[in-house]
Amino acid sequence: MYALLWRALPGPWIVKFLICLVLIAATVYVLMEYVFPVIADYMPFNDATVEEGG
């Protein structure tokens, strides 16, 4: 899959590398800003409680 992406990108290797960095940064941004906040309510680890033992 990565080889296919690498061959599909234009330019020499440094341009391909920079384009890959931009694509990775854009993917992380979209996940952090839009996807993860939407699914956070459905994650089981959000239901943690701490009780005082007596």
C-alpha positions in Angstrom: 0.0 0.0 0.0 2.8 2.4 0.9 4.7 1.6 -2.3 1.6 2.3 -4.3 1.2 5.7 -2.6 4.9 6.4 -3.1 4.8 5.6 -6.8 1.6 7.7 -7.3 3.1 10.9 -5.8 4.8 13.3 -8.3 8.4 14.5 -8.1 11.7 13.4 -6.7 12.0 11.6 -3.4 12.2 14.8 -1.3 9.0 16.2 -2.7 7.3 12.8 -2.1 8.6 12.8 1.4 7.2 16.3 2.1 3.9 15.4 0.6 3.7 12.3 2.8 4.5 14.5 5.9 1.7 16.9 4.9 -0.7 13.9 4.4 0.2 12.4 7.8 -0.3 15.8 9.5 -3.6 16.3 7.8 -4.8 12.9 8.8 -3.8 13.4 12.5 -5.5 16.8 12.5 -8.8 15.4 11.1 -8.7 12.5 13.6 -8.0 14.7 16.6 -10.4 17.5 15.8 -13.4 15.7 14.3 -13.3 11.9 14.6 -12.1 11.2 18.2 -14.4 13.8 19.8 -17.4 12.2 18.2 -16.6 8.6 19.3 -15.3 9.6 22.7 -18.7 9.2 24.3 -18.9 5.6 23.2 -15.5 4.5 24.5 -15.7 2.2 27.6 -12.7 3.8 29.4 -14.6 7.1 29.9 -16.8 5.4 32.6 -14.0 5.1 35.2 -14.9 6.0 38.7 -12.9 6.3 41.9 -14.5 5.4 45.2 -13.2 6.1 48.6 -12.7 2.9 50.5 -13.9 2.8 54.1 
